[in-house]
Amino acid sequence: MGIRSLLAGPAAALVASQTKKWASRPGYYQQQTFEKLVRDARHTAFGKDHGFADINSIEDFRKPVPVRDYEGLKSYIERIVSGEKDVTWPGKPEYFAKNIRYYIRHQVHTDL
């Protein structure tokens, strides 16, 4: 039996255990995840512009952070593409891509 076979069972058991734990209290774990994401992004440009340091609930988040499309986030995206760090998330992304709808809508021709 190979090493992968030996590790697959315990790894699957761990995943199943975690899934069961999360499923038992989805609201709690969703809130914990939300709070961590907001806390991690509070020192970014987007976080500072939207008062992430004062956000403690989804209601607090909804007020300063409206749903928006690409155009609504374009200024942040341009800063990321130009190499600025800590814009929408801590650090710099390893890569950046737009979805295919953007290319079709704007008739951007690239070598995909």
C-alpha positions in Angstrom: 0.0 0.0 0.0 1.4 3.4 -1.0 1.8 6.5 1.1 -1.2 8.1 -0.6 -3.4 5.3 0.3 -2.3 5.4 3.9 -3.0 9.1 4.2 -6.2 9.2 2.2 -8.4 7.6 4.9 -7.3 9.9 7.7 -7.5 12.9 5.4 -11.0 12.0 4.3 -12.0 11.4 8.0 -10.7 14.9 8.9 -12.6 16.6 6.1 -15.8 14.7 7.0 -15.4 15.7 10.7 -14.8 19.4 9.8 -17.8 19.4 7.5 -20.0 17.8 10.1 -18.8 20.4 12.7 -19.6 23.3 10.3 -22.9 21.9 9.3 -24.0 21.6 13.0 -23.7 25.4 13.4 -23.6 27.1 10.0 -24.6 30.6 11.2 -21.9 30.6 13.9 -19.2 29.5 11.5 -20.4 31.9 8.8 -20.2 34.8 11.3 -16.7 33.7 12.4 -15.5 33.6 8.7 -17.1 37.0 8.0 -15.4 38.6 11.0 -12.0 37.1 10.1 -12.3 38.4 6.5 -13.3 41.9 7.6 -10.5 41.9 10.3 -7.9 40.7 7.8 -8.8 43.4 5.3 -9.3 46.4 7.6 -5.8 47.8 6.9 -6.2 47.6 3.1 -7.2 50.7 1.0 -10.6 49.2 0.5 -11.0 48.4 4.2 -10.0 51.9 5.2 -12.2 53.6 2.6 -15.2 51.6 3.9 -14.6 51.7 7.6 -13.8 48.0 8.2 -12.3 48.8 11.6 -15.8 49.7 12.8 -17.7 46.8 11.2 -19.0 44.2 13.6 -22.0 42.7 11.8 -23.3 42.1 8.4 -25.6 45.2 8.9 -22.6 47.3 9.6 -21.0 45.9 6.4 -24.0 46.5 4.1 -24.2 50.3 4.7 -20.7 51.3 3.5 -20.1 48.4 1.1 -22.7 48.4 -1.6 -22.9 45.6 -4.2 -21.2 46.8 -7.4 -19.9 45.6 -10.7 -16.5 45.8 -12.2 -16.9 49.4 -13.1 -17.6 50.2 -9.5 -14.4 48.6 -8.4 -12.3 49.7 -11.4 -10.2 52.2 -9.5 -9.2 49.6 -7.0 -8.5 47.0 -9.7 -6.3 49.5 -11.6 -4.3 50.1 -8.5 -3.7 46.3 -8.0 -2.8 45.8 -11.7 -0.3 48.7 -11.5 1.5 46.8 -8.6 0.2 48.5 -5.5 -0.1 46.2 -2.5 -2.8 46.1 0.2 -5.5 47.5 -2.0 -8.5 45.1 -1.6 -6.7 42.3 0.3 -3.4 42.3 2.2 -0.3 41.9 0.0 -0.3 41.6 -3.8 -2.1 38.9 -5.7 0.1 36.3 -7.5 -1.9 36.8 -10.7 -4.9 38.8 -11.8 -7.6 37.9 -14.4 -10.9 39.2 -15.7 -13.6 36.8 -16.7 -14.4 36.0 -20.3 -17.6 38.1 -20.2 -15.4 41.2 -19.8 -13.4 40.3 -22.8 -16.5 39.6 -24.9 -18.3 42.8 -23.8 -15.3 45.0 -24.4 -14.1 43.2 -27.4 -10.6 42.8 -25.9 -8.4 40.6 -28.1 -5.7 38.8 -26.4 -3.7 35.6 -26.9 -5.6 33.4 -24.5 
